């Protein structure tokens, strides 16, 4: 096992532009997102001030730690590398292409800002749901939402060489929001809908887009580093939770 923690700076121009764009709008971002999360915390028994403080801390940590990846495994693999040999025939060299089997490895990591912190928020919300008077109904809605979001995320995900696993941005949050709004109305847990949508979208995107592709399509992921939530605050896991939360507030 090599390094346990990998820090990746956003060197790609697109990610640099997006990151600095986020920095310029930090005042608005840090006002809206924590307030939305604090609103989702309120039906779970967390007061508005404490909820806002928790949400603000988590959003800031996601931004700061979006470059940090925690290594969880190193998988050895063999890769065919093209080479060219030259054979001399009467003083003339002829190129002969061939393939050489080279031992390599794939490092699997989890991004702190893009995966671990959104997952921590989701698990915190679910733990508070268990103390709700309608905990059984809430957990049923959550389980169905996670299952549906996972299946849709996996079926709509694509492996793009040189980029990674790509999922249409609106698919997981829209599925989570619509399923939560519908099911929570039927089971009378509408007040928990924002929290259910956030955690359902985060866990659904994590399972469907990342975990299921790692299990079923690992051989197709020919990358030296596979980072779950690797785009940090621009990753599908992080954004799915936020978008599902805002969509649920809009629909409900």
Secondary structure, 3 states (H helix, E strand, C coil): CCCCEEECCCCCHHHHHHHHHHHHCHHHHHHHHHHHHHHHHHCCCCCHHHHHHHHHHHHHHHHHCCCEEEEEEEEEEEEEEEEEEEEEECCEEEEEEEEEEEEEEEEEEEEHHHHHHHHHHHHHHHHHHCCCCCHHHHHHHHHHHHHHHHHHHHHHCEEECCCEEECCHHHHHHHHHHHHHHHHHHCCCHHHHHHHHHHHHHHHHHHHHHHHHHHHCHHHCCCCEEEECCCHHHCHHHHHHHHHHHHHHHHC
